[in-house]
Amino acid sequence: MQEPKLNEIEKDGKKLSPILPSTVKNYLIDIDGTICDDIPNEEPERMIDAALYPDALVTLNKWFDEGHIITFFTSRTEEHRAVTEAWLAKHGFKYHAMLMGKPRGGNYHWIDNHMVRATRFEGKFTDLVIKQANVEVFEA
């Protein structure tokens, strides 16, 4: 797959961080409990045999084939990279990158100068739909 071209942005004659075209989504996907059984870092021997969530494989590979960016963002530590990559390859996941060492414990609150959309996984992967929800924002 060809990487999407990033749109360069300038303000006051200075370059800013580039952004993806609006038609391309940059998915950050958790692994444990999202695409497979929830395996804690304290029991790494279970990682290689974690049960796959088949709808995750189908949906994520479809998004990859549509040209979206798939990056796994996991609380697994760097020492678990090889077993995790082997598991992803064994099941046929297509992806661009994997970020290790996500903070553990949940209750994430992501602050960024780029557009962030969060979707909580609740047991089944499907295409995303638009719904209204309340969000916390900085007061103007």
Secondary structure by P-SEA (a helix, b strand, c coil): ccccbbbbbbccccccccccccccccccccccccccccccccccccccccccaaaaaaaaaaaaaabbbbbbbccccccaaaaaaaaaaaaccccccccccccccccbbbbcccbbbbbbbccccccbbbbbbbbbbccc
